[in-house]
Amino acid sequence: MQANFESTITQLTKRWKEITKGKKPLYVEIMAYWPKGQDGEYRGYIICYANNINHAVTFKNFDEAVEWIASKITAMIENEFYERQEENKENA
């Protein structure tokens, strides 16, 4: 899944950069933790200060963290796309 994560997130962040023209930097990361005496956990981070987004969520496995980050970026892209369309209508 790691290779799919990298490919998916690379494509989504590239699309985000295109649609925002690079004006809204986006940072994503998954970190793994193994607290002493406990099962491992994965923390997904997504940060975009231009959109007031700074989220960190803990998951039981890597795949859940990947899905969460991908869904967050996808929603951001959709929202940005529709906002751009509205701006274009108003400026036309």
Summary of the structure (lengths in Angstrom):
residues: 92
radius of gyration: 15.5
end to end distance: 44.5
largest distance: 61.4
contacts: 237
relative contact order: 0.18
helix: 55%
strand: 24%
